Amino acid sequence: MAGALTAGSAAAATPEVSGELGSPGATTTIDGKQLPAPQPAFGGVIEEQALQSKPWWAPRIVPPKEAPNILLIITDDAGFGVPSTFGGVIPTPTLDRVANAGLRYNNIHSTALCSPSRAALITGRNHHSVGFGVISEQSTGFPGYNSIIPEDKATIGRILRDNGYATSWFGKDHNTPAFAASQAGPFDKWPTGLGFEYFYGFVGGDANQWEPNLFRNTTQIYPFKGKPGWNLITGMADDAIDHINRLNQVDPGKPFFVKYAPGATHAPHHPTKEWVEKISAMKLFDDGYEKLRERIFENQKRLGVIPADTQLEPWPKDVLKPWDELTADEQKLFIKQVEVFAAYAAYTDHEIGRVIQAIDDMGKLDNTLVIYINGDNGTSAEGGLLGTPNEVAYFNGVTEMPAETQLKWYDVWGTEQTYNHMAAHWSWAFDTPFTWFKQNASKLGGIRQGMAVMWPERIKDKGGLREQFMHLIDVVPTILEVTGIAAPETVDGIAQAPIEGVSFAYTFDAENADAPSRHKTQYFEMMGQYALYHEGWLLSTEVNRAPWEAFGTANPDPLNNQVLELYNLEEDFSQSNNIADQHPEKVKELKALFIDEAKKYQVFPLDASVATRLAAPRPNITAGRNEFVYTYPMTGLPQGDSPSLLNSSYTITAEIEVPEGGAEGMILTSGGRFAGYGFYLLDGKPVFLWNLINLKRIKWEGQEALSPGRHTVELDFEYDGLGAETLAYNNMSGVGQGGTGTLKVDGEVVDTKEMKRTLPIILQWDEAFDIGSDTLTGVNDDDYKPPFPLTAKLNKLTIKVDRPTLSEEDIKKLANTQAIAVDGNPIHHMQGGPH
């Protein structure tokens, strides 16, 4: 790989001391080899009496003199051609400002997926090296895939904090294991446990920007309550500006490190109405995605961010329908989808600009290193071929909702009524001049990002372009080099593994503008698709799965059952000319090198499964339990740490006490407006409701209001399928099947209904498991509005889950049956619109 870190290890062997050692105002740098730094020997005098003794204070640890402030920005799900800075049509004046005052980088790479890229970014190691071969919600029990950053690979937050920086993290945290995200902790893998002293953001892959699952440090907060129009993109900018100003006022000499990671432009696309109107008025997309792609391509050549001889491949008609073949309804819908996406991108860039301007206003921008990375992977195509008003539908196998159905949300697209995503055609255009998308680790459309860097005091080649090959793992060693801080040898007594990236600080100097890249070799792998870069060559697997095809049978031998392609990126910037047949020996050589890298960095075992991993068992606090008892109201328990009812039989029993005058309110809910269930009293009557991805709702309801006094209400569900154990056999036939639910009051049946299909994979993941009230959005807006507190007394709530177990005969059949995919549309006959 790139080899162990050398940059940064030149931190001063002799400490830089300020003031008289032992005095309260003394400071010192440290060699940084051991973190936390060893306690220095007491330098005073201790006698029996204080009057004869001399006090001595250990010096406060500070970074090396002139170490810059650092603002590290990474946006979400945005390909190379999204921002105006790299030829896009969406205005991103803040990214333009950074590039024009500093440098553009057109050859930096991600991992093709969210959590993995972010893990690489904050550790300086490859994503499999730090347990993030996939997103945390897909983690499996292998070192490269368990979503647990190991103790021997400390983050940049921890390193800088222990060297005297103020460290903070705003926005998306997708590096806390999904099974460690509850109030029960442990909190060692939350940002505050990874070396970031302050955290303001959400835990997980995405969030409703209007009502996010938001935390300050490890405490859930609700700043949006009672504030119509509040949006997290502005909210986190406000909080970051307040935090930086507070630091500056309290200790102006202490440098800060801020990781700034907005949820945009990951779905749901939730910009403010003002920004949607601004973008809509620009009429950027009315002539369709092919024309958009051509326009971006011409802009890129004009700006010089791609070589003049770059090829643009023909529009992939066999994958994505041409614009003029769409119906009028589809064109109308698609334009709305992309305008909301573009507004989200522009809005986010504007709010980032406010943060940068705040640093400028306090007079600190000159000595601030701003690294602004456009996207943690290519643009997302998880909206499928038609887009969706509800991304949760995609994760449950509903990938093609007809335009006429989606148009029922047209007027509220991007508001709190949608969890929206756009059609993949736009994503292909936004990855120009490359092809394919997020998830596709073998194509530059999935892994090539744009980056701009400014540091006014140091970078003088303003507006320059840098074309050296880089990867997100190179950011940490760059920060260490420019701060003069060494990579530690031990942290908390644990020997540290080498940094795997290479500093690109050498590119800051104009004389190195055309210097060869120091990052020579880099592997890529995501869900069985892989690539290997080596000194200008790129070996890559032919794309064999579009991102919206998440429910097919997985390739059982992804290492070998692949078509291998070869590209010379020195001559072929856009990866358009496959020359594998001309260089069979190079293909063989690079595959062998990929295998070596894969062994070195914990990439094996390769796994090509996608959606099935979302439903795979993992060690959350419910693992191994089938009975759960609650006697006290509780809110905010995340999906990854709460009982799962999917693909199982279950019984939910609530023992309640109704006061005189009757009762209402939520007994138990999990999920929200876009998928989930609720058990509640409505006008005194017991109700159990399943929200099937906001398209259909199945409702059990008692006919009479409960009388005052004690009652037992129960929902018993008998599941008809074989359950999630079939997933171990590359077979999804056991999930998403139907069953029969029975609602009882005091032992008497009051309603029985059959569900022909159930949710196969996941509920709405940014909503919580709540008892006694409902936080964030409700499962049925027609029935109630959150928080809908329970006015009856809850004495006891019991959940019993009976997960199906495969018989020996089932196992024999599964082992001898060709792998079966889940029905492409597991929830049939669902029509509807906003509620």
N, C-alpha and C positions, 0 to 999 in steps of 0.2 A: 504494500500500500504506500501511503505517502511517507511513512516512517515516523519515528518519535519526534516530539517537539524539540526544536532548538531555539526558535524565537521565544523570547520572554525569559529564557533561563539565564540571561545575562544581567538579571537584577543584581543590584549592587551587593557584593559580598560584605562590604563595610556599611553598616547601617547609616542612614542619613538622620542625624539627630538634630532636633531643634530645641533650644532652651537648655537649661541646666538639668542634667539627669537627676531624678529624684524630686524635682520641683513639680507642683501640680500642673504646670503648663508645658511640660516636656513632651515631645513626640519623637517617634522613631519609625523608620521603615524596618521591614524584616526580610530575611532571605527567602521566606515563603516555602521552604522545603517541608516544614512541618506545620500543619494546621489542625487546630488552632495553635498559634505560636506558643512555645514553651514559656512558662512564667519566668521572668528574669530573677536572678538572685537578689535578695533584699540588700540595698546599698546603704542603708542607714545604720544607726547604732541603737541597740536595745540594752538598757540598764534596768535596774529594778524600779527606778523612779523615772517618770516621764520627763522631769526637768533636766535630768542628766542624759536623756536619750535624744536621738536625732531621727525625725520622720523621713520617710523616703517613699515616693510614689512611683509605681511602674509607669514608664512613658506610654502615652496613648499611641496606638499603632495607626500610621497614616500611609497612604500610597507614596511612591516616589514623587519628588517635586515635579511639577508641571504635568503630572498624569492628567489626561483629559477627562472631562465628563463624557459619558457614553449614552447615547439614545439609540437603542436597537429596535427597529420597527420591522415587523413582518405582517403582511396582510394574508388573506386566506383565499384559496381556490381561485387564483388569478394567473392566467397564462401570460406569455411574453407580449402578446399584442393587445392587452387590455389598456394600459395607460398611455396617455399622449407622449410621455417621455420616451417610449419605445415604439412610436408610430401609431398608437391607437387613436381612436376618435373620441374616447371618453376624456374629458379635461381633468388632468391631475396636476394642477399648478404647484402643489407642494413637492411632489416628486420631481417635477421640472426644476423647481428652485434648488433642491439638493443637487441634482445633476449639473445644473449650470454653475453652481458655486463650487462644485467638486468634480466627480467623475461618474461616468456611466460604465456599467459592466454588463456585457452582453453574453457572457459565457459561464454563468454560475448555475449550479444544479441543485435540485432538491431530490427527495426520495420517491416522489409521485403520490405521497399521501400525508395527511395532516400530522398526527402524533409522531410518526417516524421522523419527519423533517424537523419538527420542533425539538425532539430529543437530540438529534444530531446538532442542531443549532446551539443548544445550551450546554452540551458536553464536549463538543469537539471530537466526538467519536461517531462511528457509523451506527446507523439505527439498530441493526441487529446486535451490535456490541453492547448496547445499553437496553436491550430487552424490548425494543419497539420495532420488530419486523412488520407489524401492522398497527392499526389504531388500538387504543386500550380496550375498546369494547369488543374487539375480536381476539383478545389475548388467549394463548394456549400454553400448556405446561412444558415449554421448552425454553432454555435460556435466552434464545434470540427473539422470543415471542411472548414473554410473560408480562410485559408492560411494567416491569420493575427496574428502574435505573439502579444499577448495583452500587454498593458503597465504595468500590474501588475506582469509580469514575465520577468524581465530584463535578458539579456544574460550575459554570462561570460565575453564577450568583454567589455560590459558596466561596469560591476562590477570592473574588473581589471583596466580598464582605469581610473576610478574615484578614484582608490586607488594608482595611480602612475605608472602603467605599460604603456609601449608603446605597442599598440595593432594593429595587422594587420591580413589580410585575403587574401590568395592567392588561385586562382583557382575557383572552382565551387561555385556559390551562387544560391542555389535552395530554398531560404527562403524569397525572395522578391516576393510578389504576382505578378502573370503574368499580372495583370491589373494595376500595378504600376511600370512598368519597362521602361517607356518612358522618354524622355527629359522633359516632363511636370511634372514628379514626381507623387506624393510626394516621397521624398527620405528618409523618416523616417524609412522605412523598408528595405532600402539598407544596406549593411554592414556598411557604414559610419554613418548611422543613428541608428545602433544597437550597437554602442560602439566600432567599429573597425576603428581606425584612418586612416588606409590606406588599400585600396582594389585594387587588381590587378587580374582580372579574368572575368568570364562570368556569365551572369544572365540566369538561366534556367536549364533544365534537362541535356542537353548535348551540345556539340559544335564540329564543324569541327575544328580539331586541326591544320589544315594547314591554314585556314582563319577564325579564330573564331570571334564571336561577342564580342569583348574584351573591357573591361573598365579599366581605371585607375580612381579610386574613382567613379565619376558619369559621366565621359567624355569618349566617345567611342574613341578608338585608333586603329591604323593600323600598328603595328611594322613589320608586315610581308610583307608589300608592297615593291616590288623591291628586295626581299630576297628569291629567290627560295630555297626550302628545309627547311625554317623556320618552327618550330613546337612548339606549345604552351607548351608541356611538358618540353622542354628545356627552352623556353622563360620565363615561370613562375619561374623556378629554378634560372635562371639568375637574374630575378628581385628581388626575395626573398633574394638571396645572396647579391645583391647590397644594398637592404634596410637594412638588418641586419648589414652589415658592416658600412653603413652610420650612423645608430643609435649608433654603438659602437664607432665610431670616434667622433661623436658630443657629446654624453653623455654616456660614458662607464659605469657609475654607475647605469644607469636606466635599470631595467630588461625588457625583452620583452616577449610578448605572441604572438605567430604566429599560426594561424590556416592555415594549408596547405592541400588543398583539390583538387588534380588533377582530371581531367575528366576521367582518366583511372580507371578501364577498361570498363566504360560505352561505348556503341556504340555511334558513329562510332569508330571502332578500327583503330587508325591512328598512328602507330609507324614509325620510320624512316626506310629507306631501309637497313641501316647498321644492325639494330636490327633484322629485318626480316631474313636477311642472316645468322646472328649468330644462331638464333633459328632453322632455317631450316636445318642448317648443323648438328644440334644435333640429328635429326631424332627421336624426342621424341614421335611422334604420329602415326607412320606408321602402327602400329599393331592395331589401333582402340581404341575406347573409353572404351570398357569393359576391355581390358588389361590395359589401362591407370588407370582406377578406381582401379583395383587390385593392381597395382604398388604403387599408392598413399596410399592405405590402408596398405600395408606392410611397407611402409616408415613411416607412422604414428605410427604404433606399435613399429617399431624399435627405433624411436625418443622418444617414451614414451608420445607423446602428446594425445594419446587416450589409454584407458585401454586395457590390453592384451586380455580381453574377449569380446571386442566390436564385435557386429555382423555386417556383411555387407549383406544387403538384396539382393536377386537375381536381375539381370538386369530386368527392367520393360518392357518386350517384348510387352505387350499390349499397351504401351504408346510410346515407342521408339524402332524403328527397330534395331535389332542386326547388328553389323558391317558387318558380312559376308553375310547379305541379301541386302546390298547396291549394286548398279551398279558400274561399274568401274568409270564412270563419277562422281557419287556421292562421292565415296571415294576420288578421286582426289580433288574435290571441298572442301570436308570437311577438308582434311588435310591442304589445303591452308587457310581456314577460321581459324582453330585453331592455326596454326603457327603464323598468324598475331595477333591473340588475345594474345598468349603467349609472342610474341615480345613486344607487347604494355605493358604487365605487367612487364616484365623484364626491359624494357626501363624506365618505370616510377620509379621503385625501384632504378635504377641507378641514376636518376636525384634527387630523394629524398636524396640519399647518398651524392651527392654534397652539398646539403644544410646542412646536418649534419656535413660533413667534414669542411665546412666553419666556423661553430660554433666552431668546435674543433681547427681549425687553429687560431682563435682569442683568444683561451685560455679560452673559456667559457663553454665547454661541461660538465665539472665536475659538475657544478652547474646548469645544464639544465635538466629539466624533459622532456623526450621525450616519448610521447604516440603515438604509431604507430598502427592504427587500420586497419586491412586488410578487406576492404569492408564496405559499409553502408547497405548491405543486401546480400543475397546469389547471386550466379552467375545468370546473366540474361538469361532467355530462350525466350526472346522476338524476337529472330531470327527465332523462329518457328522450324518446323520439317526439314527444308532444309536450314536454314540460308537465308540471303538476302544481295544483294549488296546495298540495300537502306532501312534503318530502317523506313523511313517515310511511306514506303509501308505497314509495319505492322500496323501502327496507322490508316491506311485507309482500313484495312480489307484484304489486299493481303498478306496472310501468307504462301503460298506455291508456290514459283516461281520455276519452274523445273530446275534441275541441268544444262541441256543443255543451258538454257537461261542464267543462272548465269555464266557459264563458259566463256561467252563473255567478262566478266570483270576479268577473272582469272589473267591476267598479270598485271592488275592495282589494284588488291585487296588491300585495305588499303591505297591507294593513294588518292589524292584530287578528283579522278573520282568516288569514292565510299563513301557511308554512311553505311558501312558494319557491319554485325553482323553474328555470327556463329550459327550453328544448335544446338538445345537444348540438344542433346545427350552429347556434350562436357560439357555443363553446369552441367548436372547431375553428370558427373564424377568429375568435379571440386568442387562439394559440398560434396564429400566423407569425412567422412563415413555416411553422412546424406542423406536424399532424398528430392526431389523437389527443388524449386528455389526461386529466387526473386519473390515477390508478394504473396508467400504462407506463410502466417503468422502462420499457424497451424503446420508447419513442420520445423524441425531444419535446413534443407537445405536452408530455406528462411531467418532464423533469427539468426543462430549461426555464429559468426565471430571469427577470431583469432586476438589476440592483443599482442604486445610486449611493455614493458615499461623499460626504463633505466633512472637512475639518479645516476651517479657514486659516488657522495658524500654521498648519502643516502642508496642506494640499494646495499647491500654487498653479497646477495645470488645469485651470478652471474650464469646465466644459469638455474635458478630454474623454476619450473612449478607451476602455481597457478590454482586451479580447482574450486574456489568458484563461485557460480552463480552470474552473474552481468548483467547489462544492460547499454546501452549508457547514460541513465540518471544519472548514477553514476559518470560520468567523472567530471561534474561541482563541486559536493561536494568534490570530491577528490582534485581538484585543489584548492578549497578554504581552505581545511584543511592544505595542504602542504605549502601554502603561508601565512597562519595565518590571512587570510582576512575573515571577517564575511559576511554572506549573508545579504544584506540590508533589513531593515524594510520598508523603503520608498525610492522611486526613483522618482525624479521630483515631489515630493509631493504625489505620489500615493502609497498606502499601497501595499506591495508585498506579493503575495501568497507564501506559503512554497515551498522550494525545495522538489522534490518528489523522488530523488535518494538518495543513501547511499554511503558515501565515502568508497573506497577500499584501502585507504592509509595504513590501518592496515596490508594489505598483503605484503607490502614492507619489513617487518621484517621477518627474517627466522623463528623466533619462532612462527609466525602465519601462516606458510606455509600450515598447515592442519586445521586451525581454521574454524569453521562453517561459512558459508556465512551469512553476516548481511543483505543481501537483500532477504527477505523471500517470497514475493508475487509479481507477475508481470503478467499483462494481455498483450495479443497481439491481434490485430485486423487489418485486411486489406481487404477492399472491400468485407466484409461479411464473410470471413474466420477468425476464432478466436481461441485463446488458453488461458489457465490460468495456470501459474506455481505457486505452493504453496508448499514450504518446501519439494522439491524433486519430487513431483507429477506434471504431466503435463496432463491437460485435453485439447484435441484439436479436432477440426472438421476434419472429413475426407475430403481430397482434392476433390472438386467437379468441379474444373475448372482449366485447365492448363493455364499458362500465355498467350499463344498465342491464347487462346479462349476468346478474348476480346469482341466479337460482338454477342454472344449469348444472349438469354433473361436472365435477372437477376433474381436471387432467390428472390421472393417477401417477404419471411419471413426468413431472414438469421439467426435470433436468434434461431428459433425452427425447421425450416425445414433443419435439419442437422443430419448427423450421427456422434455421439460423440465417441471419442476414449480416452483411458486412458493409461498413461505410468508411470512407476516408473523409473525416470532418475537416481536415485542412483544405480540402478542395470542394467539399460538399457541405456547406454551412447548414442547410435545412434537412439533411439526412434524406435525400430524395433519390440517390443513385445507388442501389444495392449491387455491390460488386463481389458477392460471395462466390459466385461460380468462377470468377477470374482468379481468386486467391484461396483455394481450398486449404493450403497449408497454414495461412494466416488465421482462417476460421478455426482450424484444429488447435493452433497455438493459443488463441485467445480463449477458447472454451476451457482449455486446460488451466489457463491463468484464472479464469472465473472460478473454477472449482477450488483452486488454491486459496483465492480470496474468500470464497464462501466458507471454507473450513476455518480460516483464520478468524473470521468475524461472526461466527455463530449463525450463518445463514441456513444451514441444514438443521432439520429436515425441510426441504422445499414443500410447500403446501399451496395448491392452486385453488382451494375453496375460498368462497367469499361470504355470502350471507349465512351459510351454515355456521361459520365461526361466531357470528353474533349470538347464536343460540347455544353455543357449546358451554358445558359446565366449567366454572372457574371458582376459585376459593373465596367466594364472598361469605359474609357472616351468616347467610342462610344455608350454606352448603351442608348437606347431610341431615338437615332438619325437615320434618314434614308436619310439624305442629307449631303454631305461633300464637302466643297469648298476650293480649294487651289490656291494660286496665286504666290507662291514662291517655288523654289526648296527646297527639304527637304529630308534628308536620315536618316536611322537608327531607324525608328519608329517600335517597335517590334510588332509581331503578336497580342499579347494580348491587344494592345492599338490602333489597326488600324481597319478600316472598314472590316468586313468579308463579302465576296461575296458567301460563301458556302451555298448551299441549298436554294438559293434565286434567284429571278429575279433582274437584275440590269442594269443600264445604266451608262456608263463612257463617258463623253464628254470633249474633250480637245480643247480649243480655242488657236491656235498657230499662229505665224507669221514666215513664211519661208523667209530667206534672199536670195539675189541674189546668184546663184550658187547652191541652194538647201540646204537640211538639213538632218541630221540623228540623231539618239540617242534615249535614253530612256525617254518616257513621264512618265510612271508609271509602277512599278513592285512590286510584293510581293512574297516572297519565293525565290527559287534559283534553282540550278542544280537538286535537288532531289524532288521538287514539288513546283509549284507556277504558276504565270501568268506574262505576260509582255505586255505592249502596247508601241510600239516604231516605229520609222521611220527607214527603212532599204533601202538603196539606194534611199532615198527620198520617198519610198512608205510606207503607213501606214500598220502596222502589229499588230494583237492581237493574242497572243499565250497562250495556256494552256499547261503546263508541267504536265502530269499525272504520277507522281512518277518515272520519268526518264525512263518509258517504252514506252510511247506513247505521241506524241505532236499533239494537234489540233491547226491549224493555219488558221487565216483569213487574207487575204492580198489584198491590192489594186493593180490594174494592172498598174497604172501610178504614176510616181513621182509627188509629189505636186509642183505646180508652185510657184514662189516667191509671197509673199503676205499673207494675212490673210486666214486661213482655220479653219473649224470645223471638227474634226474627232471624230467619235462616235462608240462605241460598245454597242449594246443593246442585252441583253440575257433574254430569256423567259424560266423560270424553270418550269418543268412539274410536280414536286412532291409536296407533302403536306408540306414538310419542317420539320425543327427541332422540331416543337411543338409535333410531334408524340413521341418524346423521353420521354415526361412526362407520356406516357401511356405504358412504357416499350416496345416500338414498334419503330423499326428503318426503317420502310418502307418509311418514308418521306424523308430520307436523301440519298444522292448519286445518285439520279435519273437524267435523262437527260434533255435536253432542246435545244433550237435553238438560235444561235447567229447571229446577223446581223451587219456587218461593214458598216458604212456610211461615206462619205466625202461630206461636205457641203450639207447635206440632201439627197444625192443620194446613193442608195444601191450599194456597190461595191463587197460584198461577203456575202454569207449566208451559214452556216454550222450547221448541227445537231450534238450534243454530245449525244451519247447513255447513257453515264454514266459521273458523275462528282465526284470530291473528296468529300467524305461524312463527314470527320471529321476535317482534319487539313492540313495546308500547312507545308512547312519546317520551323520549329519553331525557329531555330537559325539564320534565315535570316530576313531581314527587309522589311518594306514598304517604298519604295524610290520613290521620284519624281524628275525628271530632270537628274538622273544618276542611276547607279546600283552598290551598294556596294557588296562586297564579291563575291559570284558566280552568274553567269547568268542563266536565265531559258532555254537558247538554245545556246550552245557553237558553233553550226554551223553557227549561224547568227552574233554573236558579242562577244567581250570580254569586261568585265567590266573595267572601270566604264561607258563607252559608253555614255558620256555626250550629252545631247540634244543641238544641235546647232541652232535649231529654238527658238524663244522667246515664252515662255509659258505665255499667258495672264491669262488663267483661266482653272482650272481642276475641274470638278464637278462629283461626284459619287452619284448616287441615288440608294438606295437599297430597293427593294420591297419584304419583307419577307412574305411568305405565312402565312395566318391565318386560323386556322381550323374552319369550319362551325359547327353548332350544329349537323348536320347529320354526319359529319366526327367524331365528338367527340363520338356520340352514337355508331358508328361502332367500333371505337377504344376501347371503354369501354367494348364492348360485344365480342370483338375478342380476341382469344388467342394471347398472345404476339408474335410478329414476329421479327425474327432476321434479320439483314442485310445479303444480299447475301454474302456468304463466299469469293467471289472473285468479288467485285463490279465493277472492271474495267476490262472488258473482252477484249479478242483478242489483248492484248498488248504484242508484242514481240519487241526485239531490243537489242541493246548493247551500248557500250560507244559511245558518240557523240564527 
